[in-house]
Each structure stands twice: as structure tokens, then as C-alpha cells.
Amino acid sequence: MCPKLLTNEEIEEKIKDFLAEYNYQYSEKVVVQKKLKAIDYAITTADSKVAIMLFMWNRSVPYDKVYYLEEYLNKYGIDKVILICRQISPRAKEIIRKEKISIEIIFESDFRTMKNSPLIGKL
């Protein structure tokens, strides 16, 4: 029997709960450019700007989305992107690792299986 996957709304609720619990200031659905996906959560801390992006697809996140997210880092002054997804392709992981792109991956399953929020220590 397959475990019940969390919906986008359930994950967003867990993210909001975490941000509220630790008093992070954030904005939702920040549009940086019309052709790009809105940043799901933009968090500004004392020393950095972090974007949380949700790609909750029923397939792997392909490697071209790594370059898509890198555009946020390079053009819009974002220091780090936290990518929340169900799965990611091996090629995409390799590109992030080899090119040292500031993208951290959190899987949907982490929200289901971890006792504490997987966002702890990422911001």
C-alpha cells in the first residue's frame, strides 16, 4: 500500500506554521518577472534572501529547472533557493552538486516522515 502523499496545500500549511513559529518575515507568491513562476515564499533574514519554490509534480524535476532556479539566484539577488519537490532527476542533482549552485532540496516525504520540520537549519 502506497503512503498518502501530501497535497500542495498541506505542505504550504506546514511551511507557514514553521515560518510563524520561528518568527520569519516572509511574502507569498512574489512575482519577479511575468514569464517566471512566482516565488512561493520569499524570506528575508538579517543576512540573506531565501526563496522557497514548490515543484510538486508527479514526476521528477528535470535538470533544466535547475538552470531556471539559478536565474533567480543570479538576476534577482536571492542568496539561496529551497526546492521542495516529490522527486528530482539524478542529472539535476549532479548539476547542483558539480556547479555548486545554491539550491537545497527538500522532499515531500521529509514533511511526512521527519518529527521536526525539514526546514530547520535551512534558512
C-alpha positions as CSV (number, residue, x, y, z in Angstrom):
1,M,0.0,0.0,0.0
2,C,1.4,3.4,-1.1
3,P,1.7,6.1,1.6
4,K,-0.6,9.0,1.2
5,L,1.2,11.9,-0.4
6,L,0.8,15.4,1.0
7,T,-1.0,17.9,-1.2
8,N,0.4,21.3,-2.1
9,E,-2.0,22.9,0.5
10,E,-0.8,20.6,3.3
11,I,2.9,21.4,2.5
12,E,2.1,25.1,2.3
13,E,0.4,24.9,5.7
14,K,3.4,23.2,7.2
15,I,5.7,25.8,5.7
16,K,3.6,28.7,7.1
17,D,3.4,27.0,10.5
18,F,7.2,26.8,10.6
19,L,7.8,30.4,9.5
20,A,5.3,31.6,12.0
21,E,6.7,29.5,14.8
22,Y,10.2,30.9,14.3
23,N,9.0,34.5,13.5
24,Y,10.4,34.7,10.0
25,Q,9.2,37.6,7.9
26,Y,8.0,36.4,4.5
27,S,6.0,37.2,1.5
28,E,3.9,34.8,-0.6
29,K,3.6,34.4,-4.3
30,V,6.2,37.1,-5.1
31,V,6.3,37.9,-8.9
32,V,9.8,38.9,-10.0
33,Q,9.0,38.7,-13.8
34,K,5.9,37.8,-15.7
35,K,7.4,34.9,-17.6
36,L,8.9,33.3,-14.5
37,K,7.0,31.3,-11.8
38,A,6.2,33.4,-8.8
39,I,8.4,32.7,-5.8
40,D,6.1,30.7,-3.4
41,Y,7.7,32.1,-0.3
42,A,10.3,34.9,-0.1
43,I,12.1,35.1,3.3
44,T,14.4,37.9,4.2
45,T,16.6,37.3,7.2
46,A,19.2,39.6,8.7
47,D,21.9,38.5,6.3
48,S,20.2,36.8,3.3
49,K,17.3,36.4,1.0
50,V,15.9,32.9,0.6
51,A,13.2,31.7,-1.9
52,I,11.1,28.6,-1.3
53,M,9.9,27.1,-4.5
54,L,7.4,24.2,-4.7
55,F,7.5,21.9,-7.7
56,M,5.1,19.2,-6.5
57,W,4.8,17.2,-9.7
58,N,4.1,13.5,-10.1
59,R,7.3,13.2,-12.0
60,S,11.0,14.1,-11.4
61,V,12.1,17.7,-11.6
62,P,14.2,17.8,-14.7
63,Y,17.7,19.3,-14.9
64,D,16.5,22.4,-17.0
65,K,14.6,23.6,-13.9
66,V,17.9,23.8,-12.0
67,Y,19.0,26.4,-14.6
68,Y,15.6,28.0,-14.3
69,L,16.1,28.4,-10.5
70,E,19.6,29.6,-11.0
71,E,18.2,32.6,-12.8
72,Y,16.5,33.7,-9.6
73,L,19.9,33.5,-7.8
74,N,21.8,35.4,-10.4
75,K,19.3,38.1,-11.6
76,Y,17.2,38.8,-8.5
77,G,19.6,38.9,-5.6
78,I,18.4,35.7,-4.0
79,D,21.1,34.0,-1.9
80,K,19.6,30.6,-1.7
81,V,16.7,28.6,-3.2
82,I,15.0,25.9,-1.2
83,L,13.4,23.5,-3.7
84,I,10.5,21.4,-2.4
85,C,9.6,18.5,-4.6
86,R,8.5,14.9,-4.7
87,Q,11.5,13.7,-6.7
88,I,14.4,15.1,-8.7
89,S,16.3,13.6,-11.6
90,P,19.8,12.3,-11.0
91,R,21.2,14.7,-13.6
92,A,19.6,17.7,-11.8
93,K,21.2,16.7,-8.5
94,E,24.5,16.3,-10.2
95,I,24.4,19.8,-11.8
96,I,23.6,21.3,-8.4
97,R,26.5,19.5,-6.8
98,K,29.1,20.0,-9.5
99,E,28.3,23.6,-10.3
100,K,27.9,24.4,-6.6
101,I,24.5,26.1,-7.2
102,S,22.9,27.4,-4.0
103,I,19.9,25.2,-4.2
104,E,18.8,23.0,-1.3
105,I,16.4,20.1,-1.9
106,I,13.7,19.1,0.5
107,F,11.4,16.2,-0.5
108,E,7.7,16.0,0.2
109,S,8.4,12.7,2.1
110,D,10.6,14.6,4.6
111,F,7.5,16.5,5.7
112,R,5.7,13.2,6.2
113,T,8.5,11.3,7.9
114,M,10.5,13.8,10.0
115,K,9.4,14.6,13.5
116,N,10.5,18.2,13.2
117,S,10.2,20.4,10.1
118,P,12.8,19.7,7.4
119,L,13.2,23.5,7.1
120,I,15.1,23.7,10.4
121,G,18.6,24.7,9.7
122,K,18.0,25.5,6.0
123,L,17.1,29.2,6.4
